[in-house]
Amino acid sequence: MSAIDDLASELAKLPGIGRKTALRLTYHLLKQSPEQSRRLAGALTTLAERVRPCARCFNLTEEELCSICRDPRRDPALLCAVEESSDIGAIERAGEFRGYYHVLGGRLSPLDGVGPEDLTIPQLVARVAAGEIREVIIATNPSLEGEATALYVQRQLAPTMGSERGLTVTRIARGLPVGGDLEYADGVTIAQALAARREMR
């Protein structure tokens, strides 16, 4: 296999990049100066060597604990479980959540060979059992796999619920986006929006 095919094959493994896009990126990189290609290669090497999962929440970090876990101003009673580290950024941008996180490392997907043992669910259960957490918010994606993961996590946390500690497990609401039109929404989204309705005050 040639160097061009080799790089294109590696790029095609990235999400959202097909074979044509991978080849286009490869030829684009070949037009750049050798120094720029070396900088890109160096950045990838540094990323692989320095970035690792946080020892507590499994967010990606260059330190033993990520910046969120090191922040003493956050609410230790609130924990939000997300599928991937990239989900934390989306929640943080909203500016409403001030608790801590737990990255599951994916979602249950038997067809893709991803089972409970491939996720950090046991570590989540241990954190809840050992700490002062009062609420776990499950913020997995509203896909079939995300819903199955949320249900599995809730069942694993069930033994710690209803005790004198008063742990509650909640699920992020789903429904219509701001600025969306009912006319164009699918039936499942409308059903979820109706189920998550709240009283107007």
Residue frames relative to the residue before (quaternion, step in Angstrom):
aa qw qx qy qz dx dy dz
M 1.0000 0.0000 0.0000 0.0000 0.00 0.00 0.00
S 0.4384 -0.7065 0.4917 0.2587 3.59 -0.91 0.92
A 0.6665 -0.4938 0.3727 0.4159 3.58 -1.29 0.31
I 0.6282 0.5353 -0.3334 0.4557 3.60 1.04 -0.76
D 0.6791 0.4800 -0.2874 0.4751 3.58 0.87 -0.95
D 0.6246 0.5581 -0.3288 0.4361 3.55 1.05 -0.82
L 0.6895 0.4594 -0.2760 0.4872 3.60 0.87 -0.97
A 0.6414 0.5249 -0.3261 0.4548 3.59 0.94 -0.84
S 0.6394 0.5252 -0.3208 0.4609 3.59 1.01 -0.78
E 0.6628 0.4936 -0.3043 0.4737 3.58 1.00 -0.82
L 0.6610 0.5040 -0.3075 0.4630 3.60 0.95 -0.85
A 0.6396 0.5457 -0.3220 0.4352 3.58 1.07 -0.76
K 0.5983 0.5678 -0.3588 0.4369 3.61 1.24 -0.29
L 0.5550 0.6071 -0.3920 0.4121 3.58 1.27 -0.30
P 0.5692 -0.6153 0.4095 0.3601 3.62 -1.04 0.67
G 0.8262 0.2297 -0.1906 0.4779 3.54 -1.00 0.89
I 0.6619 0.4637 -0.3129 0.4991 3.60 1.25 0.09
G 0.1899 -0.7849 0.5841 0.0813 3.54 -0.63 1.17
R 0.7576 -0.3918 0.2700 0.4468 3.55 -1.33 -0.01
K 0.6608 0.5115 -0.3184 0.4476 3.62 0.92 -0.87
T 0.6675 0.4886 -0.2981 0.4762 3.58 0.90 -0.92
A 0.6263 0.5416 -0.3332 0.4510 3.58 1.02 -0.80
L 0.6621 0.4878 -0.3040 0.4808 3.59 0.96 -0.83
R 0.6318 0.5306 -0.3300 0.4587 3.59 1.00 -0.81
L 0.6583 0.4960 -0.3027 0.4786 3.60 0.99 -0.85
T 0.6273 0.5420 -0.3312 0.4506 3.58 1.00 -0.81
Y 0.6949 0.4574 -0.2812 0.4783 3.60 0.85 -0.93
H 0.5946 0.5483 -0.3597 0.4652 3.59 1.14 -0.60
L 0.6655 0.5017 -0.3015 0.4631 3.58 0.94 -0.89
L 0.6339 0.5377 -0.3287 0.4483 3.58 1.08 -0.69
K 0.6429 0.5185 -0.3189 0.4649 3.60 1.17 -0.52
Q 0.5979 0.5702 -0.3611 0.4325 3.59 1.23 -0.40
S 0.6218 -0.5315 0.4127 0.4006 3.53 -1.29 0.30
P 0.6191 -0.5485 0.4023 0.3925 3.61 -1.13 0.55
E 0.6191 0.5582 -0.3407 0.4348 3.60 1.07 -0.72
Q 0.6581 0.5001 -0.3122 0.4684 3.57 0.99 -0.83
S 0.6345 0.5183 -0.3239 0.4732 3.60 1.03 -0.74
R 0.6444 0.5141 -0.3176 0.4686 3.58 1.06 -0.77
R 0.6218 0.5331 -0.3384 0.4632 3.60 1.06 -0.73
L 0.6446 0.5114 -0.3135 0.4740 3.58 0.99 -0.85
A 0.6611 0.4982 -0.3034 0.4719 3.59 0.92 -0.91
G 0.6481 0.5223 -0.3102 0.4592 3.57 1.03 -0.82
A 0.6434 0.5216 -0.3170 0.4620 3.58 1.01 -0.82
L 0.6523 0.5043 -0.3100 0.4735 3.58 1.02 -0.79
T 0.6420 0.5176 -0.3174 0.4681 3.58 1.01 -0.80
T 0.6526 0.5117 -0.3043 0.4688 3.58 0.95 -0.92
L 0.6248 0.5449 -0.3265 0.4539 3.56 1.01 -0.86
A 0.6907 0.4829 -0.2769 0.4617 3.58 0.87 -0.96
E 0.7129 0.4709 -0.2604 0.4498 3.58 1.02 -0.77
R 0.7801 0.3933 -0.1868 0.4493 3.60 0.95 -0.84
V 0.7149 0.4603 -0.2671 0.4536 3.58 0.93 -0.85
R 0.0870 0.7830 -0.6061 0.1094 3.55 -0.91 1.00
P 0.6186 -0.5432 0.3910 0.4116 3.61 -1.20 0.22
C 0.5426 -0.5921 0.4940 0.3332 3.55 -1.14 0.74
A 0.5273 -0.6662 0.4341 0.2994 3.59 -0.94 0.89
R 0.7281 0.4220 -0.2417 0.4832 3.60 1.15 -0.50
C 0.8442 0.1960 -0.0602 0.4952 3.58 0.67 -1.11
F 0.4203 -0.7369 0.4300 0.3089 3.62 1.31 -0.21
N 0.3493 0.6779 -0.5369 0.3609 3.56 1.20 0.55
L 0.5144 -0.6391 0.4607 0.3387 3.61 -1.13 0.47
T 0.1165 0.7917 -0.5834 0.1389 3.56 -0.89 1.00
E 0.4300 -0.6624 0.5372 0.2961 3.54 -1.32 0.21
E 0.6551 0.4688 -0.2972 0.5126 3.60 1.30 -0.16
E 0.6640 -0.4640 0.3650 0.4590 3.57 -1.26 0.00
L 0.7632 0.1559 -0.0890 0.6207 3.57 1.08 -0.83
C 0.4842 -0.6654 0.4830 0.2992 3.58 -1.01 0.77
S 0.6925 -0.4949 0.3297 0.4083 3.58 -1.26 0.32
I 0.6346 0.5259 -0.3377 0.4546 3.60 1.07 -0.64
C 0.6720 0.4861 -0.2987 0.4721 3.60 0.92 -0.85
R 0.6732 0.4855 -0.2940 0.4740 3.60 1.17 -0.56
D 0.5799 0.6106 -0.3667 0.3955 3.60 1.23 -0.26
P 0.2645 -0.8079 0.5055 0.1479 3.64 -0.35 1.19
R 0.5879 0.6023 -0.3693 0.3940 3.60 1.23 -0.24
R 0.5731 0.6068 -0.3814 0.3974 3.58 1.22 -0.24
D 0.5526 -0.6320 0.4451 0.3115 3.57 -1.23 0.59
P 0.3106 -0.7916 0.4943 0.1802 3.64 -0.44 1.15
A 0.6047 0.5737 -0.3554 0.4230 3.60 1.24 -0.25
L 0.7055 0.4264 -0.2460 0.5099 3.60 1.27 -0.33
L 0.0174 0.7883 -0.6136 0.0416 3.55 -0.89 0.97
C 0.1415 -0.7900 0.5944 0.0508 3.56 -0.83 1.02
A 0.2062 -0.7843 0.5777 0.0923 3.58 -0.68 1.12
V 0.0323 -0.8032 0.5939 -0.0332 3.57 -0.73 1.13
E 0.6101 -0.5732 0.4041 0.3688 3.56 -1.24 0.39
E 0.8274 0.0402 0.0485 0.5581 3.58 0.73 -1.09
S 0.6603 -0.5068 0.3792 0.4042 3.56 -1.25 0.40
S 0.6194 0.5677 -0.3455 0.4180 3.59 1.02 -0.73
D 0.5941 0.5776 -0.3655 0.4241 3.62 1.16 -0.49
I 0.5732 0.6009 -0.3808 0.4066 3.58 1.13 -0.61
G 0.6341 0.5499 -0.3280 0.4335 3.58 0.95 -0.86
A 0.6492 0.5215 -0.3158 0.4547 3.57 0.97 -0.86
I 0.6798 0.4752 -0.2907 0.4770 3.58 0.95 -0.86
E 0.6483 0.5250 -0.3178 0.4506 3.57 0.98 -0.83
R 0.6262 0.5507 -0.3402 0.4345 3.60 1.03 -0.74
A 0.6116 0.5534 -0.3541 0.4409 3.59 1.13 -0.58
G 0.3244 -0.8069 0.4480 0.2076 3.59 1.20 -0.48
E 0.5780 0.6240 -0.3613 0.3821 3.61 1.22 0.22
F 0.7161 0.4393 -0.2493 0.4818 3.59 1.09 -0.64
R 0.0724 -0.8220 0.5648 0.0015 3.59 -0.79 1.05
G 0.4956 0.6421 -0.4438 0.3810 3.59 1.15 0.47
Y 0.6142 -0.5185 0.4345 0.4064 3.52 -1.27 -0.51
Y 0.3853 -0.7278 0.5287 0.2058 3.58 -1.31 0.23
H 0.0943 -0.7320 0.6633 0.1236 3.49 -1.44 0.17
V 0.2276 -0.7835 0.5680 0.1086 3.57 -0.65 1.15
L 0.3574 -0.7689 0.4991 0.1790 3.57 -0.62 1.18
G 0.4140 -0.7272 0.4586 0.2991 3.58 1.15 -0.50
G 0.7894 -0.1825 0.0950 0.5783 3.57 1.19 0.52
R 0.3983 -0.6784 0.5470 0.2861 3.53 -1.24 -0.49
L 0.6151 -0.5504 0.4119 0.3860 3.53 -1.21 0.51
S 0.1568 0.7715 -0.5986 0.1477 3.56 -0.81 1.03
P 0.2283 -0.8223 0.5060 0.1248 3.61 0.18 1.26
L 0.6311 0.5464 -0.3410 0.4322 3.60 1.03 -0.71
D 0.7166 0.3920 -0.2319 0.5283 3.57 1.18 -0.60
G 0.5445 -0.6513 0.3799 0.3674 3.57 1.28 0.15
V 0.5156 0.6221 -0.4287 0.4041 3.60 1.19 0.47
G 0.0153 -0.8096 0.5848 -0.0475 3.55 -0.48 1.25
P 0.7537 -0.3877 0.2678 0.4582 3.61 -1.29 0.04
E 0.6475 0.5415 -0.3206 0.4298 3.59 1.06 -0.74
D 0.6458 0.5186 -0.3187 0.4608 3.60 1.25 -0.30
L 0.6788 0.4535 -0.2727 0.5091 3.59 1.29 -0.20
T 0.5327 -0.6406 0.4558 0.3134 3.58 -1.29 0.25
I 0.2049 0.8131 -0.5177 0.1696 3.59 1.07 0.74
P 0.6412 0.5102 -0.3564 0.4489 3.69 0.88 -0.72
Q 0.6453 0.5123 -0.3179 0.4691 3.59 1.03 -0.75
L 0.6096 0.5372 -0.3427 0.4715 3.59 1.11 -0.68
V 0.6565 0.5075 -0.3072 0.4659 3.58 0.89 -0.96
A 0.6519 0.5143 -0.3109 0.4624 3.59 0.98 -0.83
R 0.6344 0.5257 -0.3294 0.4611 3.61 0.99 -0.79
V 0.6763 0.4896 -0.2948 0.4647 3.55 0.91 -0.90
A 0.6721 0.5106 -0.2974 0.4463 3.58 0.94 -0.89
A 0.7490 0.4303 -0.2171 0.4547 3.58 1.01 -0.80
G 0.7554 0.4503 -0.2064 0.4289 3.57 1.08 -0.63
E 0.6327 -0.5326 0.4290 0.3633 3.48 -1.40 -0.36
I 0.3083 0.7814 -0.4904 0.2321 3.57 1.21 0.46
R 0.1948 -0.7959 0.5680 0.0772 3.57 -0.91 1.02
E 0.7982 0.1044 -0.0544 0.5908 3.58 1.17 -0.55
V 0.1310 -0.7446 0.6499 0.0774 3.53 -1.06 0.89
I 0.1684 -0.7697 0.6116 0.0721 3.55 -0.73 1.13
I 0.2064 -0.7754 0.5859 0.1137 3.58 -0.65 1.10
A 0.0276 -0.8272 0.5586 -0.0547 3.55 -0.46 1.28
T 0.2016 0.7662 -0.5769 0.1987 3.57 0.76 1.05
N 0.6389 -0.5459 0.3786 0.3879 3.57 -1.21 0.43
P 0.5029 -0.6788 0.4463 0.2951 3.60 -1.08 0.64
S 0.3554 0.7020 -0.5244 0.3254 3.57 0.92 0.97
L 0.7032 -0.4275 0.3368 0.4575 3.57 -1.30 0.08
E 0.6853 0.4734 -0.2795 0.4776 3.58 0.93 -0.93
G 0.6378 0.5361 -0.3192 0.4515 3.57 1.05 -0.80
E 0.6561 0.4999 -0.3037 0.4768 3.56 1.02 -0.82
A 0.6430 0.5155 -0.3194 0.4678 3.59 1.00 -0.83
T 0.6403 0.5210 -0.3156 0.4679 3.58 1.03 -0.80
A 0.6461 0.5236 -0.3162 0.4565 3.59 0.95 -0.90
L 0.6647 0.5002 -0.2978 0.4682 3.57 0.94 -0.89
Y 0.6495 0.5124 -0.3167 0.4640 3.59 0.97 -0.84
V 0.6471 0.5113 -0.3171 0.4682 3.60 0.94 -0.89
Q 0.6447 0.5257 -0.3219 0.4522 3.58 0.93 -0.89
R 0.6638 0.5005 -0.3034 0.4655 3.60 0.97 -0.83
Q 0.6517 0.5093 -0.3192 0.4626 3.58 1.05 -0.73
L 0.6970 0.4518 -0.2631 0.4908 3.58 1.13 -0.65
A 0.4336 0.7459 -0.4316 0.2633 3.61 1.25 -0.32
P 0.6472 0.5338 -0.3527 0.4145 3.68 0.86 -0.75
T 0.7084 0.4313 -0.2701 0.4890 3.62 1.12 -0.54
M 0.5715 0.5804 -0.3855 0.4334 3.59 1.27 -0.09
G 0.8051 0.3110 -0.2148 0.4571 3.52 -1.21 0.53
S 0.5071 0.6195 -0.4425 0.4041 3.58 1.24 0.12
E 0.7245 -0.4094 0.2996 0.4666 3.57 -1.26 -0.09
R 0.5650 0.5924 -0.3833 0.4276 3.58 1.23 -0.35
G 0.3016 -0.8036 0.4714 0.2026 3.58 1.16 -0.48
L 0.2035 0.7945 -0.5450 0.1744 3.59 0.94 0.81
T 0.0906 -0.7656 0.6338 0.0631 3.55 -1.05 0.82
V 0.1974 -0.7474 0.6237 0.1159 3.54 -1.13 0.73
T 0.0447 -0.8095 0.5851 -0.0177 3.56 -0.69 1.12
R 0.2993 -0.7245 0.5968 0.1713 3.54 -1.33 0.39
I 0.5084 -0.6360 0.4663 0.3459 3.59 -0.92 0.81
A 0.5063 -0.6562 0.4709 0.3023 3.56 -1.07 0.78
R 0.1872 -0.7579 0.6155 0.1086 3.53 -1.23 0.55
G 0.3172 0.7570 -0.5361 0.1973 3.55 -1.15 0.45
L 0.7976 -0.3039 0.2268 0.4691 3.52 -1.21 -0.58
P 0.4223 -0.6935 0.5132 0.2780 3.60 -0.96 0.79
V 0.5938 -0.5447 0.4394 0.3969 3.56 -1.22 0.48
G 0.7965 0.2558 -0.2148 0.5040 3.56 -0.85 0.98
G 0.5317 0.6376 -0.4056 0.3825 3.58 1.29 -0.01
D 0.3617 -0.7155 0.5546 0.2228 3.58 -1.23 0.46
L 0.5314 -0.6338 0.4669 0.3129 3.56 -0.98 0.90
E 0.6018 0.6104 -0.3433 0.3839 3.53 1.04 -0.86
Y 0.7741 0.3625 -0.1777 0.4876 3.58 1.03 -0.81
A 0.5290 0.6378 -0.4113 0.3797 3.59 1.26 -0.07
D 0.4494 -0.6767 0.5062 0.2896 3.57 -1.11 0.69
G 0.7047 -0.5064 0.3150 0.3843 3.56 -1.27 0.43
V 0.6433 0.5250 -0.3293 0.4496 3.59 0.98 -0.81
T 0.6530 0.5140 -0.3131 0.4597 3.59 0.95 -0.89
I 0.6571 0.4979 -0.3121 0.4722 3.59 0.95 -0.84
A 0.6382 0.5232 -0.3261 0.4611 3.59 0.98 -0.83
Q 0.6680 0.4904 -0.3016 0.4715 3.60 0.96 -0.83
A 0.6302 0.5275 -0.3293 0.4650 3.58 1.05 -0.74
L 0.6523 0.4992 -0.3122 0.4773 3.59 1.01 -0.78
A 0.6623 0.5117 -0.3073 0.4528 3.59 0.96 -0.85
A 0.7366 0.3994 -0.2194 0.4998 3.59 1.09 -0.71
R 0.3292 0.7678 -0.4977 0.2332 3.61 1.22 0.29
R 0.1140 -0.7893 0.5987 0.0748 3.57 -1.22 0.50
E 0.6359 -0.5610 0.3831 0.3663 3.51 -1.22 0.53
M 0.3701 -0.6990 0.5646 0.2360 3.57 -1.06 0.80
R 0.1124 -0.8093 0.5755 0.0355 3.58 -0.82 0.99
